[in-house]
Amino acid sequence: MTTEAPLDAPAAPGRIVLLTASHRVAPGLLSWPAWQTLRSADRVLCADPAHPQLPYLYEAGVRVSRETPDAEELVAYCADGARTVVVVPSSEGSGEGDARLTDGLARLAGSHRVQMPDLELLPGSYDLPGARLLDLVQVMDRIRRECPWSSQQTHEGLAKYGIEEAYELVEAIEAGDRTELREELGDVLLQVVFHARIAEDADPAPADAGADPDADADPDADPDQGPFSIDDVAATLIDKLIHRHPHVFGDETAATPADVKATWLRTKAVEKQRTSVTEGVPLAQPALALAAKLASRTRTAGLAVPLPPGDGGIGYQLLALAARAEADGVDPETALRAAARAYRDAILAAEAGAA
Protein backbone atom coordinates (compact mmCIF):
# COMPACT_ATOMS: atom_id res chain seq x y z
CA MET A 1 0.00 0.00 0.00
CA THR A 2 1.39 3.39 -0.99
CA THR A 3 1.02 6.31 1.38
CA GLU A 4 0.43 9.60 -0.44
CA ALA A 5 1.20 13.01 0.97
CA PRO A 6 -1.86 15.08 1.82
CA LEU A 7 -2.88 17.50 -0.91
CA ASP A 8 -2.35 20.50 1.35
CA ALA A 9 1.22 19.51 2.36
CA PRO A 10 3.63 22.41 1.73
CA ALA A 11 5.99 21.97 -1.18
CA ALA A 12 9.66 21.40 -0.48
CA PRO A 13 11.32 24.82 -0.41
CA GLY A 14 14.33 23.99 -2.55
CA ARG A 15 17.89 25.01 -1.83
CA ILE A 16 20.25 27.94 -2.46
CA VAL A 17 23.92 27.01 -2.12
CA LEU A 18 26.65 29.64 -1.84
CA LEU A 19 29.82 27.92 -3.06
CA THR A 20 33.04 29.39 -1.70
CA ALA A 21 36.63 28.53 -2.58
CA SER A 22 40.00 29.69 -1.32
CA HIS A 23 41.96 31.82 -3.77
CA ARG A 24 45.08 30.18 -2.33
CA VAL A 25 44.05 26.79 -3.74
CA ALA A 26 44.44 26.16 -7.47
CA PRO A 27 41.17 26.62 -9.41
CA GLY A 28 39.40 23.38 -10.22
CA LEU A 29 40.55 21.66 -7.04
CA LEU A 30 37.18 21.43 -5.34
CA SER A 31 35.85 19.03 -2.75
CA TRP A 32 33.79 16.04 -3.84
CA PRO A 33 30.61 17.43 -2.18
CA ALA A 34 31.14 20.64 -4.17
CA TRP A 35 31.39 18.76 -7.47
CA GLN A 36 28.35 16.65 -6.60
CA THR A 37 26.32 19.75 -5.83
CA LEU A 38 27.46 21.52 -9.00
CA ARG A 39 26.57 18.55 -11.22
CA SER A 40 23.15 17.97 -9.68
CA ALA A 41 22.07 21.63 -9.39
CA ASP A 42 19.25 22.95 -11.53
CA ARG A 43 21.07 26.25 -12.05
CA VAL A 44 24.64 27.44 -11.44
CA LEU A 45 25.06 31.20 -11.41
CA CYS A 46 28.21 33.32 -11.51
CA ALA A 47 28.20 37.06 -12.13
CA ASP A 48 31.99 37.27 -12.54
CA PRO A 49 32.95 36.54 -16.17
CA ALA A 50 36.64 36.30 -15.21
CA HIS A 51 36.13 33.91 -12.29
CA PRO A 52 39.08 31.46 -12.24
CA GLN A 53 36.79 28.49 -11.58
CA LEU A 54 34.76 28.97 -14.76
CA PRO A 55 37.08 27.18 -17.25
CA TYR A 56 37.18 24.12 -15.00
CA LEU A 57 33.43 24.10 -14.51
CA TYR A 58 32.91 24.28 -18.27
CA GLU A 59 35.44 21.49 -18.81
CA ALA A 60 33.57 19.32 -16.30
CA GLY A 61 30.33 19.85 -18.21
CA VAL A 62 28.73 22.19 -15.68
CA ARG A 63 26.51 24.78 -17.33
CA VAL A 64 27.03 28.20 -15.73
CA SER A 65 24.79 31.22 -16.28
CA ARG A 66 26.78 34.43 -16.10
CA GLU A 67 24.20 36.66 -14.48
CA THR A 68 23.68 38.62 -11.30
CA PRO A 69 21.07 36.73 -9.25
CA ASP A 70 18.16 38.46 -7.56
CA ALA A 71 17.04 37.23 -4.14
CA GLU A 72 13.28 37.18 -4.80
CA GLU A 73 13.69 35.58 -8.21
CA LEU A 74 15.91 32.84 -6.79
CA VAL A 75 13.55 32.08 -3.93
CA ALA A 76 10.63 31.79 -6.34
CA TYR A 77 12.65 29.60 -8.71
CA CYS A 78 13.69 27.23 -5.92
CA ALA A 79 10.13 26.94 -4.57
CA ASP A 80 8.82 25.91 -7.99
CA GLY A 81 9.70 22.21 -7.94
CA ALA A 82 12.16 22.12 -5.03
CA ARG A 83 15.03 23.21 -7.22
CA THR A 84 18.64 23.76 -6.24
CA VAL A 85 20.58 26.85 -7.28
CA VAL A 86 24.35 27.17 -6.76
CA VAL A 87 25.77 30.69 -6.61
CA VAL A 88 29.51 31.11 -7.21
CA PRO A 89 30.55 34.41 -5.57
CA SER A 90 32.94 36.88 -7.11
CA SER A 91 36.58 35.81 -7.12
CA GLU A 92 37.47 39.16 -5.54
CA GLY A 93 35.47 38.40 -2.41
CA SER A 94 32.02 39.79 -1.72
CA GLY A 95 31.40 41.96 -4.75
CA GLU A 96 28.46 44.31 -5.15
CA GLY A 97 26.25 41.61 -6.64
CA ASP A 98 27.13 39.11 -3.91
CA ALA A 99 26.30 41.60 -1.17
CA ARG A 100 22.99 42.50 -2.84
CA LEU A 101 22.01 38.83 -2.99
CA THR A 102 22.93 37.99 0.60
CA ASP A 103 21.29 41.16 1.91
CA GLY A 104 18.16 40.41 -0.10
CA LEU A 105 17.97 36.85 1.20
CA ALA A 106 18.38 38.11 4.75
CA ARG A 107 15.53 40.62 4.30
CA LEU A 108 13.23 37.99 2.86
CA ALA A 109 13.99 35.55 5.65
CA GLY A 110 13.36 38.24 8.26
CA SER A 111 10.07 39.32 6.71
CA HIS A 112 8.42 35.88 7.17
CA ARG A 113 6.35 36.68 4.07
CA VAL A 114 7.64 33.81 1.94
CA GLN A 115 8.70 30.25 2.55
CA MET A 116 12.47 30.37 2.33
CA PRO A 117 14.51 27.66 0.63
CA ASP A 118 17.28 25.98 2.57
CA LEU A 119 20.31 28.28 2.58
CA GLU A 120 23.68 26.53 2.61
CA LEU A 121 27.27 27.74 2.65
CA LEU A 122 29.39 25.08 0.95
CA PRO A 123 33.19 25.47 1.09
CA GLY A 124 34.58 24.06 -2.13
CA SER A 125 38.16 24.29 -0.91
CA TYR A 126 39.82 25.13 2.36
CA ASP A 127 42.89 27.01 3.49
CA LEU A 128 45.55 24.81 5.02
CA PRO A 129 47.57 25.97 8.06
CA GLY A 130 50.08 28.56 6.90
CA ALA A 131 47.92 29.76 4.02
CA ARG A 132 48.22 33.39 5.09
CA LEU A 133 51.98 33.10 4.60
CA LEU A 134 51.26 32.97 0.87
CA ASP A 135 49.43 36.28 1.20
CA LEU A 136 52.39 37.69 3.11
CA VAL A 137 54.78 36.74 0.31
CA GLN A 138 52.52 38.41 -2.27
CA VAL A 139 52.17 41.58 -0.18
CA MET A 140 55.93 41.78 0.35
CA ASP A 141 56.56 41.28 -3.36
CA ARG A 142 54.26 44.18 -4.25
CA ILE A 143 55.79 46.43 -1.59
CA ARG A 144 59.27 45.64 -2.89
CA ARG A 145 58.24 46.55 -6.44
CA GLU A 146 56.12 49.64 -5.76
CA CYS A 147 57.30 51.29 -2.51
CA PRO A 148 60.03 53.93 -3.08
CA TRP A 149 61.67 53.15 0.27
CA SER A 150 61.39 49.37 0.32
CA SER A 151 62.55 49.00 -3.27
CA GLN A 152 65.89 50.59 -2.37
CA GLN A 153 66.68 48.58 0.76
CA THR A 154 69.61 46.18 1.05
CA HIS A 155 70.56 43.39 3.42
CA GLU A 156 73.14 45.66 5.01
CA GLY A 157 70.69 48.52 5.45
CA LEU A 158 68.11 46.32 7.15
CA ALA A 159 70.53 44.53 9.48
CA LYS A 160 69.97 46.95 12.37
CA TYR A 161 66.20 46.41 12.20
CA GLY A 162 66.68 42.67 12.60
CA ILE A 163 68.55 43.28 15.84
CA GLU A 164 65.93 45.75 17.08
CA GLU A 165 63.04 43.42 16.31
CA ALA A 166 64.76 40.51 18.05
CA TYR A 167 65.18 42.57 21.21
CA GLU A 168 61.56 43.74 21.07
CA LEU A 169 60.49 40.10 20.76
CA VAL A 170 62.53 39.19 23.84
CA GLU A 171 60.95 42.06 25.75
CA ALA A 172 57.44 40.90 24.80
CA ILE A 173 58.29 37.39 26.00
CA GLU A 174 59.69 38.64 29.30
CA ALA A 175 56.69 40.89 29.82
CA GLY A 176 54.29 37.99 29.27
CA ASP A 177 52.17 40.13 26.93
CA ARG A 178 50.71 37.74 24.35
CA THR A 179 49.26 40.51 22.20
CA GLU A 180 52.68 42.13 21.96
CA LEU A 181 54.24 38.70 21.42
CA ARG A 182 52.07 38.05 18.39
CA GLU A 183 52.90 41.46 16.92
CA GLU A 184 56.64 41.14 17.55
CA LEU A 185 56.71 37.65 16.04
CA GLY A 186 55.17 39.24 12.95
CA ASP A 187 57.86 41.92 12.90
CA VAL A 188 60.57 39.26 13.08
CA LEU A 189 58.83 37.35 10.29
CA LEU A 190 58.81 40.54 8.24
CA GLN A 191 62.60 40.63 8.42
CA VAL A 192 62.73 37.09 7.00
CA VAL A 193 60.41 37.72 4.06
CA PHE A 194 61.95 41.16 3.39
CA HIS A 195 65.50 39.80 3.21
CA ALA A 196 64.34 36.85 1.11
CA ARG A 197 62.60 39.20 -1.33
CA ILE A 198 65.73 41.38 -1.57
CA ALA A 199 67.73 38.23 -2.31
CA GLU A 200 65.54 37.55 -5.35
CA ASP A 201 66.91 40.74 -6.91
CA ALA A 202 70.54 39.70 -6.55
CA ASP A 203 72.49 39.58 -9.79
CA PRO A 204 73.69 36.15 -10.91
CA ALA A 205 77.39 35.47 -10.50
CA PRO A 206 79.06 37.82 -13.04
CA ALA A 207 80.64 36.25 -16.11
CA ASP A 208 84.08 37.21 -17.34
CA ALA A 209 84.12 40.07 -19.81
CA GLY A 210 84.37 38.79 -23.36
CA ALA A 211 83.41 35.26 -22.34
CA ASP A 212 81.57 33.13 -24.87
CA PRO A 213 77.86 33.24 -23.87
CA ASP A 214 77.42 29.74 -25.35
CA ALA A 215 80.23 28.26 -23.29
CA ASP A 216 79.57 25.96 -20.36
CA ALA A 217 79.14 27.60 -16.96
CA ASP A 218 82.24 28.17 -14.89
CA PRO A 219 82.52 25.16 -12.56
CA ASP A 220 84.41 27.33 -10.06
CA ALA A 221 81.63 29.94 -9.84
CA ASP A 222 80.04 30.23 -6.41
CA PRO A 223 76.33 29.33 -6.72
CA ASP A 224 75.67 30.84 -3.30
CA GLN A 225 76.27 34.33 -4.70
CA GLY A 226 73.23 34.21 -6.97
CA PRO A 227 69.60 35.08 -6.20
CA PHE A 228 67.35 32.97 -3.99
CA SER A 229 63.74 33.18 -2.85
CA ILE A 230 61.62 32.60 0.25
CA ASP A 231 60.96 29.08 -1.07
CA ASP A 232 64.71 28.41 -1.07
CA VAL A 233 64.91 29.69 2.50
CA ALA A 234 62.04 27.41 3.56
CA ALA A 235 63.49 24.42 1.68
CA THR A 236 66.86 24.83 3.41
CA LEU A 237 65.17 25.03 6.80
CA ILE A 238 62.97 22.00 6.11
CA ASP A 239 65.96 19.90 5.07
CA LYS A 240 67.83 20.96 8.19
CA LEU A 241 64.96 20.18 10.54
CA ILE A 242 64.35 16.75 9.02
CA HIS A 243 68.03 15.85 9.04
CA ARG A 244 68.48 16.96 12.65
CA HIS A 245 65.40 15.10 13.88
CA PRO A 246 66.07 11.50 12.85
CA HIS A 247 64.11 10.40 15.94
CA VAL A 248 61.03 12.00 14.34
CA PHE A 249 61.57 11.45 10.61
CA GLY A 250 63.91 8.46 10.74
CA ASP A 251 64.63 5.28 12.66
CA GLU A 252 66.61 6.71 15.58
CA THR A 253 65.17 7.06 19.06
CA ALA A 254 65.45 9.91 21.55
CA ALA A 255 63.68 9.42 24.85
CA THR A 256 64.77 12.59 26.65
CA PRO A 257 65.53 16.23 25.80
CA ALA A 258 69.20 15.43 26.45
CA ASP A 259 69.06 12.71 23.79
CA VAL A 260 67.52 15.18 21.34
CA LYS A 261 70.24 17.75 22.03
CA ALA A 262 72.96 15.15 21.56
CA THR A 263 71.44 14.10 18.23
CA TRP A 264 71.16 17.72 17.14
CA LEU A 265 74.80 18.46 17.95
CA ARG A 266 76.01 15.27 16.28
CA THR A 267 74.13 15.84 13.03
CA LYS A 268 75.12 19.50 13.02
CA ALA A 269 78.80 18.57 13.39
CA VAL A 270 78.51 16.25 10.40
CA GLU A 271 76.85 19.00 8.34
CA LYS A 272 79.25 21.81 9.20
CA GLN A 273 82.57 19.91 9.31
CA ARG A 274 84.04 22.67 11.43
CA THR A 275 87.66 22.68 12.46
CA SER A 276 87.08 24.67 15.67
CA VAL A 277 84.31 24.81 18.26
CA THR A 278 84.44 28.58 17.95
CA GLU A 279 83.26 28.52 14.33
CA GLY A 280 79.68 29.71 13.97
CA VAL A 281 79.73 31.69 17.23
CA PRO A 282 78.76 35.26 16.28
CA LEU A 283 81.13 37.70 17.98
CA ALA A 284 78.64 40.55 17.54
CA GLN A 285 76.18 39.11 20.07
CA PRO A 286 75.92 40.56 23.60
CA ALA A 287 79.09 39.95 25.61
CA LEU A 288 77.56 37.78 28.34
CA ALA A 289 75.82 35.61 25.75
CA LEU A 290 79.07 35.36 23.80
CA ALA A 291 81.02 34.27 26.87
CA ALA A 292 78.38 31.68 27.77
CA LYS A 293 78.27 30.29 24.23
CA LEU A 294 82.05 29.87 24.12
CA ALA A 295 82.00 28.16 27.52
CA SER A 296 79.17 25.88 26.34
CA ARG A 297 80.97 24.90 23.13
CA THR A 298 84.15 24.17 25.08
CA ARG A 299 82.37 22.10 27.73
CA THR A 300 80.32 20.14 25.19
CA ALA A 301 83.47 19.30 23.20
CA GLY A 302 85.18 18.06 26.36
CA LEU A 303 88.01 20.57 26.06
CA ALA A 304 89.85 21.57 29.23
CA VAL A 305 90.61 25.20 28.46
CA PRO A 306 91.39 27.34 31.52
CA LEU A 307 89.89 30.83 31.52
CA PRO A 308 92.50 33.48 30.75
CA PRO A 309 93.52 35.29 33.95
CA GLY A 310 94.02 38.58 32.16
CA ASP A 311 94.53 41.55 34.41
CA GLY A 312 91.86 40.50 36.89
CA GLY A 313 89.70 43.40 35.77
CA ILE A 314 85.92 43.46 35.58
CA GLY A 315 85.86 41.96 32.09
CA TYR A 316 87.67 38.79 33.18
CA GLN A 317 85.55 38.59 36.32
CA LEU A 318 82.40 38.75 34.18
CA LEU A 319 83.85 36.08 31.89
CA ALA A 320 84.38 33.79 34.89
CA LEU A 321 80.85 34.47 36.17
CA ALA A 322 79.36 33.74 32.73
CA ALA A 323 81.29 30.47 32.44
CA ARG A 324 80.21 29.42 35.94
CA ALA A 325 76.57 30.26 35.20
CA GLU A 326 76.65 28.24 31.97
CA ALA A 327 78.16 25.25 33.80
CA ASP A 328 75.32 25.49 36.35
CA GLY A 329 72.69 25.53 33.61
CA VAL A 330 71.90 29.23 33.96
CA ASP A 331 71.81 31.62 31.01
CA PRO A 332 73.78 34.61 32.31
CA GLU A 333 72.26 37.00 29.76
CA THR A 334 68.72 36.11 30.86
CA ALA A 335 69.68 36.19 34.53
CA LEU A 336 71.24 39.64 34.24
CA ARG A 337 68.27 40.93 32.25
CA ALA A 338 65.91 39.73 35.00
CA ALA A 339 68.05 41.43 37.63
CA ALA A 340 68.19 44.63 35.55
CA ARG A 341 64.40 44.63 35.19
CA ALA A 342 64.07 44.28 38.96
CA TYR A 343 66.47 47.20 39.33
CA ARG A 344 64.36 49.19 36.86
CA ASP A 345 61.23 48.47 38.93
CA ALA A 346 63.03 49.63 42.08
CA ILE A 347 63.99 52.88 40.35
CA LEU A 348 60.38 53.45 39.29
CA ALA A 349 59.20 52.79 42.83
CA ALA A 350 61.76 55.23 44.24
CA GLU A 351 60.71 57.89 41.74
CA ALA A 352 57.05 57.36 42.61
CA GLY A 353 57.85 57.69 46.32
CA ALA A 354 59.79 60.90 45.78
CA ALA A 355 57.01 62.47 43.73
Secondary structure, 3 states (H helix, E strand, C coil): CCCCCCCCCCCCCCEEEEEECCCCCCCCCCCHHHHHHHHHCCEEECCCCCCCCHHHHHHCCCCCECCCCCHHHHHHHHHCCCCEEEECCCCCCCCHHHHHHHHHHHHHHHHCCCCCCEEEEEECCCCCCCHHHHHHHHHHHHHHHHCCCHHHCCHHHHHHHHHHHHHHHHHHHHHCCHHHHHHHHHHHHHHHHHHHHHHHCCCCCCCCCCCCCCCCCCCCCCHHHCCCCHHHHHHHHHHHHHHCCHHHHCCCCCCCHHHHHHHHHHHHHHHHCCCCCCCCCCCCCCHHHHHHHHHHHHHHCCCCCCCCCCCCCHHHHHHHHHHHHHHCCCCHHHHHHHHHHHHHHHHHHHHHHHC
